[in-house]
């Protein structure tokens, strides 16, 4: 069989401060020794990479070091991990290798060091260039640090993404426009713009700030799209805008339902093998992950995906792409006929949430704006 592209996600679970809106698997260092954690955790990651024995041997399309705050770790750590992945698998000639970085941990030597070990893309968690908004979000950097880190990143790396957030407490249209202006001044080629949502198990969930209403949020979103389109950024995915040929290849592999290995605490994998598709998840707590890695036990859950799982997960990913997908991709990636969702597709068309034409399925503007409602159609018992 023809296997889909394969990506690797490596999770670095620590950060200096847990932001009040963050529901990711991240943990504050507090009194823990950073150097000892880095060494012990890296050893566990290497053991997990060693544990993989994929047949046939497949090449790696992209690598993404996410967190947490990966930029807390030294270039030497990423050098050892990239080398290990290259020896264990095959890296594509043009393999995209991304590291997430926090402007609050900005280190000039580290930035150059990351480039030297083969990292060619940086994703910088700016969130805002506004002092008041950064303070409310409890970010550890200030606007000047964000701007300086972004400028250096663009100077060093082939591709740079800047994360921004909207629908923040007391955020005005002028504030949003200023954030966009600063990001464009840097010269970045990719911007991820996330709507602030209140997630369970976060500080904001316990003590919710007052956020803009839906009408105001929609007005802000329209401004973002208008401003970035005018600057030649295409809105290619729900939360992503990119200049030509600068889309995030790693994320596109997710949205196109490719395969990925999840390495590290709480990381998830999706792998195709002999016509079946499996999902695995690693132990979530870093201490549990490290402890179990010593006995070569990395996963606390494994599941063979059913037809219902596959149809919903495919649509949940592929309909994030504003240009949608070819019907043939659904069949290639799920090993199911497109006819299995004819009823759901017809309902979505009746509600004017999708267009199905010339073998392509894509969300309408209404479908993009009401993506959750669209996805509910494909959620089966």
QUIKA-V388264 format. One record per residue. SS is DSSP state (helix for helix, strand for strand, loop for the rest). PHI is phi as a letter, one per 30 degrees, with the letter a starting at -180 (999 if undefined). NEAR is the number of other C-alpha atoms within 10 Angstrom. Layout:
BEGIN
SS,PHI,NEAR  SS,PHI,NEAR
END
This chain:
BEGIN
loop,999,8  loop,d,9  loop,d,16  loop,d,19  loop,e,18  strand,c,22  strand,c,27  strand,b,20  strand,c,22  strand,c,22  strand,c,23  strand,c,29  loop,d,24  strand,c,24  strand,b,20  loop,d,18  loop,b,16  loop,d,20  loop,d,19  loop,d,20  loop,c,19  loop,d,19  loop,c,14  loop,d,14  loop,d,17  loop,b,24  strand,b,18  strand,d,15  loop,d,15  loop,h,11  loop,c,6  loop,d,9  loop,d,9  helix,e,13  helix,d,12  helix,d,10  helix,d,17  helix,d,17  helix,d,13  helix,d,13  helix,d,22  helix,d,20  helix,d,17  helix,d,24  helix,d,24  helix,d,17  helix,d,20  helix,d,20  helix,e,18  helix,e,14  helix,d,14  loop,d,11  loop,b,11  loop,d,11  loop,b,8  loop,d,8  loop,d,10  loop,c,17  strand,d,17  strand,c,23  strand,d,24  strand,a,23  strand,b,25  strand,b,22  strand,c,23  strand,c,19  strand,a,23  loop,h,24  loop,b,25  helix,e,21  helix,d,27  helix,d,21  loop,d,19  loop,d,17  helix,e,21  helix,e,12  helix,d,15  helix,d,21  helix,d,17  helix,d,15  helix,d,19  helix,d,17  helix,d,14  helix,d,16  helix,d,18  helix,d,14  helix,d,11  helix,d,18  loop,c,17  strand,c,14  strand,c,21  strand,e,13  strand,e,9  strand,c,10  strand,e,19  strand,d,22  strand,b,23  strand,c,26  strand,b,24  strand,d,22  strand,b,27  loop,c,24  helix,e,22  helix,d,19  helix,c,19  loop,e,19  loop,b,16  helix,e,11  helix,d,10  helix,d,17  helix,e,22  helix,d,17  helix,d,17  helix,d,24  helix,d,19  helix,d,13  loop,c,17  loop,j,17  loop,d,25  loop,c,19  strand,b,24  strand,b,26  strand,c,24  strand,c,23  strand,d,22  strand,d,28  strand,i,21  loop,a,29  loop,c,24  loop,c,19  helix,e,14  helix,d,15  helix,d,21  helix,d,18  helix,d,13  helix,d,13  loop,d,20  loop,h,14  loop,d,22  loop,c,16  loop,c,19  loop,c,19  helix,e,20  helix,d,13  helix,d,18  helix,d,24  helix,d,19  helix,d,13  helix,d,24  helix,d,29  helix,d,17  helix,d,15  helix,e,26  helix,d,18  helix,d,15  helix,c,18  loop,c,17  loop,d,15  strand,b,21  strand,b,27  strand,c,28  strand,c,25  strand,d,20  strand,b,22  strand,b,20  strand,b,25  loop,i,23  loop,d,22  loop,e,15  loop,i,13  loop,d,18  loop,c,15  helix,d,18  helix,d,10  helix,e,18  helix,d,23  helix,d,15  helix,d,15  helix,d,22  helix,d,19  helix,e,14  helix,d,17  helix,d,25  helix,d,16  helix,d,12  helix,d,18  loop,j,13  loop,d,20  loop,c,22  strand,a,25  strand,b,25  strand,c,20  strand,c,20  strand,c,16  strand,d,14  loop,d,18  loop,b,15  loop,c,19  loop,c,15  loop,e,12  loop,i,13  loop,b,17  helix,d,17  helix,d,17  helix,d,14  helix,d,12  loop,b,10  loop,d,13  loop,d,14  loop,d,9  loop,c,17  loop,e,18  loop,d,9  helix,d,10  helix,d,9  helix,d,15  helix,d,19  helix,d,14  helix,d,12  helix,d,23  helix,d,19  helix,d,11  helix,d,15  helix,e,21  helix,d,16  helix,d,13  helix,d,16  helix,d,19  helix,d,15  helix,d,10  loop,c,12  loop,i,13  loop,c,20  strand,d,19  strand,d,22  strand,c,17  strand,b,21  loop,e,16  loop,c,16  strand,b,21  strand,b,25  strand,b,23  loop,d,18  loop,e,11  loop,i,9  loop,b,17  loop,d,21  loop,d,20  helix,d,18  helix,d,23  helix,d,17  helix,d,17  helix,d,20  helix,d,18  helix,d,21  loop,c,22  loop,h,24  loop,d,21  strand,c,24  strand,a,25  strand,c,22  strand,c,24  strand,c,24  loop,j,31  loop,e,28  loop,i,25  loop,d,22  strand,c,22  strand,b,19  strand,b,22  strand,b,19  strand,c,20  strand,a,12  loop,h,9  loop,i,11  strand,c,12  strand,b,19  strand,c,15  strand,b,18  strand,b,19  strand,b,21  strand,d,24  loop,e,22  loop,d,19  loop,d,16  helix,e,22  helix,d,14  helix,d,13  helix,d,23  helix,d,24  helix,d,17  helix,d,17  helix,d,22  loop,d,13  loop,c,9  loop,h,15  loop,c,16  loop,c,28  strand,c,20  strand,c,13  strand,a,11  strand,b,14  strand,b,11  strand,d,15  loop,d,16  loop,d,12  helix,e,15  helix,d,15  helix,e,15  helix,d,19  helix,d,22  helix,d,18  helix,d,18  helix,d,21  helix,d,21  helix,d,20  helix,d,18  helix,d,26  loop,d,25  loop,d,24  strand,d,21  loop,d,18  loop,c,16  loop,i,23  strand,a,21  strand,d,16  helix,e,17  helix,d,12  helix,d,17  helix,e,20  helix,d,14  helix,d,15  helix,d,21  helix,c,22  loop,i,14  loop,b,14  loop,d,13  helix,d,15  helix,d,11  helix,d,12  helix,c,16  helix,e,11  helix,d,11  helix,d,18  helix,d,21  helix,d,14  helix,d,16  helix,d,22  helix,d,16  helix,d,11  loop,d,12  loop,i,15  loop,c,22  strand,b,23  strand,c,18  strand,b,18  strand,a,10  loop,h,8  loop,i,9  strand,b,14  strand,b,18  strand,b,21  strand,d,26  loop,d,20  helix,d,13  helix,d,13  helix,d,23  helix,d,20  helix,d,14  loop,b,13  helix,d,18  helix,d,11  helix,d,13  helix,d,26  helix,d,20  helix,e,13  loop,d,16  loop,c,22  loop,d,15  loop,c,11  loop,d,5
END
